[in-house]
Amino acid sequence: MNIEQRTEELIRAAGERMLGYHQLEVTSKGRHGDYVTQADRAVQEMLMEGLAGLYPEASFMAEEKENASLTDGPAFIIDPIDGTTNFFRFREASVISVGLTVGKKAREGWIYHPYRRQMYHAVRGQGAFRDGERLRVSQVPAENALVYLGTASYYEELMSLTGLSALRLLPRIADFRRTGSCALELCDIAEGKAEALFEWRLSPWDYCAGTLLVEEAGGRCADILRGEVTFSGPIPLLAANGASFEKLLQWLRQVHEEWRSGEETGCPARQD
């Protein structure tokens, strides 16, 4: 068994541990709607210990730990349970996300859906797959797009921007969707089940593996305001198929400018 197979085996085993928790201790992390359970911590510890054995030279960035700066060396960026609220509400829409960066660029990514026993995997330059089946984004244009709306509910300062974004985009697209798991939504884009996702602040463990999956499936990803996707800290993220990416990026930048202008003047954003 090679190292890639052993990595996948470890992530699948972590998924089984995740599903083994039925009596959950839910703790607030101090922000609105931001929670952690003992399962998050246990799965993260299992992944970090196992990956350290397989990749002794790697460092780690993970949601449930204090993190140092991302280095140029191999680094795993881990979300042990993406969709924690879904998890403790037993909605069966939570996944494990593991991304590997080298030189601060995404090199490889795994997203495991333990409820469906589905493994999503991408390697830079080698394509995106679900259990060995090649994935491709849709060719649906922005005007007919299903767009995942990330609500950034942890950040009260972004709620008005999120609301304005929904108001401005809804008449221009087919509709919005929301699962509560960014990584799961990125899988859907890679599979062509939806066209795009945006959220005004996401952390690297939310999107590291998933953005690589989308790109390797033929899509595009960007920091909405600065362009290149980076993994050193939170960014405003857009991920989309090629047919809708440019228009959505333009529309979101226009919304941000409108919102920012309203904040600078002390007046509410326009409602025309």
ChimeraX attribute file (.defattr): number of C-alpha atoms within 10 A of each C-alpha:
attribute: neighborCount
match mode: 1-to-1
recipient: residues
	/A:1	7
	/A:2	6
	/A:3	11
	/A:4	10
	/A:5	10
	/A:6	14
	/A:7	19
	/A:8	17
	/A:9	13
	/A:10	17
	/A:11	26
	/A:12	20
	/A:13	16
	/A:14	24
	/A:15	21
	/A:16	15
	/A:17	15
	/A:18	24
	/A:19	14
	/A:20	10
	/A:21	14
	/A:22	11
	/A:23	9
	/A:24	13
	/A:25	11
	/A:26	14
	/A:27	11
	/A:28	11
	/A:29	12
	/A:30	9
	/A:31	11
	/A:32	12
	/A:33	12
	/A:34	14
	/A:35	16
	/A:36	19
	/A:37	19
	/A:38	15
	/A:39	24
	/A:40	20
	/A:41	16
	/A:42	16
	/A:43	22
	/A:44	23
	/A:45	17
	/A:46	17
	/A:47	23
	/A:48	21
	/A:49	12
	/A:50	17
	/A:51	21
	/A:52	15
	/A:53	11
	/A:54	15
	/A:55	14
	/A:56	11
	/A:57	11
	/A:58	18
	/A:59	21
	/A:60	20
	/A:61	23
	/A:62	20
	/A:63	20
	/A:64	17
	/A:65	11
	/A:66	7
	/A:67	12
	/A:68	10
	/A:69	10
	/A:70	20
	/A:71	15
	/A:72	12
	/A:73	13
	/A:74	21
	/A:75	23
	/A:76	28
	/A:77	27
	/A:78	28
	/A:79	30
	/A:80	30
	/A:81	31
	/A:82	25
	/A:83	24
	/A:84	24
	/A:85	20
	/A:86	17
	/A:87	23
	/A:88	20
	/A:89	11
	/A:90	11
	/A:91	13
	/A:92	15
	/A:93	22
	/A:94	27
	/A:95	28
	/A:96	30
	/A:97	27
	/A:98	27
	/A:99	29
	/A:100	24
	/A:101	24
	/A:102	16
	/A:103	12
	/A:104	16
	/A:105	18
	/A:106	26
	/A:107	19
	/A:108	23
	/A:109	26
	/A:110	28
	/A:111	28
	/A:112	27
	/A:113	22
	/A:114	22
	/A:115	14
	/A:116	10
	/A:117	11
	/A:118	14
	/A:119	19
	/A:120	25
	/A:121	28
	/A:122	28
	/A:123	19
	/A:124	15
	/A:125	11
	/A:126	10
	/A:127	18
	/A:128	29
	/A:129	22
	/A:130	19
	/A:131	12
	/A:132	10
	/A:133	10
	/A:134	16
	/A:135	24
	/A:136	22
	/A:137	27
	/A:138	23
	/A:139	15
	/A:140	16
	/A:141	18
	/A:142	23
	/A:143	17
	/A:144	13
	/A:145	23
	/A:146	20
	/A:147	25
	/A:148	26
	/A:149	22
	/A:150	23
	/A:151	19
	/A:152	20
	/A:153	15
	/A:154	14
	/A:155	14
	/A:156	11
	/A:157	10
	/A:158	16
	/A:159	15
	/A:160	13
	/A:161	20
	/A:162	21
	/A:163	11
	/A:164	19
	/A:165	23
	/A:166	17
	/A:167	13
	/A:168	16
	/A:169	19
	/A:170	13
	/A:171	10
	/A:172	14
	/A:173	17
	/A:174	14
	/A:175	16
	/A:176	17
	/A:177	14
	/A:178	13
	/A:179	16
	/A:180	21
	/A:181	19
	/A:182	26
	/A:183	30
	/A:184	25
	/A:185	27
	/A:186	28
	/A:187	28
	/A:188	20
	/A:189	31
	/A:190	34
	/A:191	21
	/A:192	21
	/A:193	15
	/A:194	23
	/A:195	30
	/A:196	33
	/A:197	25
	/A:198	27
	/A:199	21
	/A:200	24
	/A:201	19
	/A:202	17
	/A:203	17
	/A:204	23
	/A:205	26
	/A:206	27
	/A:207	31
	/A:208	29
	/A:209	33
	/A:210	33
	/A:211	30
	/A:212	31
	/A:213	36
	/A:214	29
	/A:215	24
	/A:216	24
	/A:217	25
	/A:218	20
	/A:219	26
	/A:220	22
	/A:221	24
	/A:222	20
	/A:223	20
	/A:224	22
	/A:225	15
	/A:226	11
	/A:227	13
	/A:228	12
	/A:229	22
	/A:230	18
	/A:231	20
	/A:232	15
	/A:233	12
	/A:234	17
	/A:235	22
	/A:236	18
	/A:237	27
	/A:238	25
	/A:239	32
	/A:240	34
	/A:241	29
	/A:242	21
	/A:243	19
	/A:244	23
	/A:245	20
	/A:246	13
	/A:247	14
	/A:248	26
	/A:249	22
	/A:250	11
	/A:251	15
	/A:252	21
	/A:253	15
	/A:254	14
	/A:255	21
	/A:256	18
	/A:257	13
	/A:258	17
	/A:259	20
	/A:260	15
	/A:261	15
	/A:262	14
	/A:263	12
	/A:264	9
	/A:265	9
	/A:266	9
	/A:267	10
	/A:268	14
	/A:269	18
	/A:270	10
	/A:271	7
	/A:272	4
